[in-house]
Amino acid sequence: MSAPGLDYGLIGNGRVAALIDKNGRIVWWCFPRFDSNPVFSRLLTGDEDKGYTDVVLQDQVRAESEYDRNTAIIVTTLTDANGGCVRITDFAPRFVHYGRMFHPTQIFRRIEPVSGLPRIRIRVRPTFEYGVPATIRTIGSSHIRYGFSGSDVLRLTTDAPLSYVAEETPFALTRPITLVFGPDEPLESGIETTGRRFEYETRQWWLSWVRTLAIPYEWQSAVIRAAITLKLCTFDDTGAIVAAITTSIPESPGSGRTWDYRYCWLRDAYFVVQALNHLGNTHSMEAYLDYLTNAVQKPGPLRPVYGIVPTQNLEEWTAKDLAGFEGHGPVRVGNAAADQHQHDVYGSIILAAQQMFVDERLERMGDIALFRRLEQHGELAWRVALQPDAGLWEFRGRWRVHTHSAAMCWVACDRLSSIAQTLGLPSEAETWRERARQLRGEILERAWNPKRGAFTAAFGSDELDASSLLLAEIGLVAPSDPRFISTCEVIERELSRNGHVMRYTADDDFGTPESAFLICRFWLADALAAIGRVGDARDHFVDLLRYRNSYGLMSEDVDPVTGRLWGNLPQTYSMAGIVITAKRLSKGWEQAWSLASL
């Protein structure tokens, strides 16, 4: 199971999101939105003691932290050597108010004495401009303003003794106190009253939302936590779902593989839509599809990654004032992958958008106008399908005709044919069907390597790639095709490390990969189930769940030797994988009741 390293819980409300460690320290919070400067940046400060807020309990001997069941509220209990106990409740408000969603850019922290006479210190040490400690601190009647020249201001409103907070002075906690972090705006009502009411309303909203989910009979708690996490990675204002809340947690220590994942990758689109569809979460799915159609509305080549506001600049630069997670830098802001040519994006966007033409639950379904826009991207897919690109894994130093990229271009043509048929456009359906037929024949001939007994990473290559496990999923080959069965067996044998699955093992721009990609093992489980090895698939899935952290979250990578999680957290790909694979492998509810009656 997973070793210590990324044991953080996530709170949020669709506008902000923060990570909290097992001692109740808030170590990561980008303010005022997902892709902003982290005012709490301790996650990436190395040995420097800055960028966090916490509660220090005198003579502490124990800390316990967990989610309040089926919510995005984290409760941490600190106990001292004398029996004194403190409960910390953290949440970002989210509930319906005056007929609309109320989700301010605020984090609430409620600190309550549970037993004894605990003595605490409250420390608030924000950073600005990606790692620069606050240089401005102004104390008001019930608030403290923190800032840095030219930066946004962070306001702490609290009913705690301001002098004790400002000076980090220990004091006896004899009553509940509330801390509200957010913009430089006063609260409209009393601090304690607001804190209690917002906590209650937020808890009720999450409990009600969870009751709307369609979940499998087995692995319910894991799927619910994954669903909540996907919701927390959604930027409600535009519908974007980011790949992760963090930047620059390395794929492996000292590797230099540190990337900013606070953006929206088109390659994630199909898997996210699939997960949301499985959950019956049509509102989030529809908002995400709206985001995608807005992101790709301009004609011309698509970018692999877009900001949470699609038009924003994602130029990559290095944050010099942040040392990196456990000192492993560099810390990157922005992502140069936005300028790469990755041909799989065309199939990804059309595959996701296909849902709009067949799902009658949606308020606004796809029409001929949307089809014409998608056709423009299909034309590009047809043009570049057999040309070299950077590939799914975003190689920065080499281009090849990647099997996955070509296959996703085939997907673009194939699904456009299906959509045209649905819309009653027989001529267009035949055009795209013929193009798909031609591409399929070319791909199956050039990607199959008889010497390796597998569909390989690129045309004419002997290298293996876990993305070949998706070829049956997307429909390029049947699961019963002997070539696909052989591919699954070869990848399982040669890319597996202690049960985990590497993306590939060949050297890349940064040397030899050391970590396994968690999503690749989900792909393996799905592929094994498709070829009839359901028992093996379930074994993989059950073992995978052991590598969630104590809060039920998964990152991108895992060290196949130590079992330690690495990579940005929480990883949307991984959390969607939990939902999709659980839904496929779970016993049905009907089976559950029939078994119970025996």
PyMOL commands that set and color helices and strands:
alter all, ss='L'
color gray80, all
select helices_A, chain A and resi 42-44+162-167+191-210+220-232+266-279+282-295+336-339+344-353+355-358+368-384+403-422+426-447+466-470+482-494+518-530+534-545+572-585+589-596
alter helices_A, ss='H'
color red, helices_A
select strands_A, chain A and resi 9-12+17-20+26-30+38-40+52-57+60-67+74-80+85-91+95-97+100-102+107-115+119-125+127-128+132-133+136-139+143-147+154-158+171-172+177-182+234-235+240-241+264-265+305-306+317-318+332-333+448-449+454-455+496-497+500-501+516-517+557-558+565-566
alter strands_A, ss='S'
color yellow, strands_A
deselect
rebuild
show_as cartoon
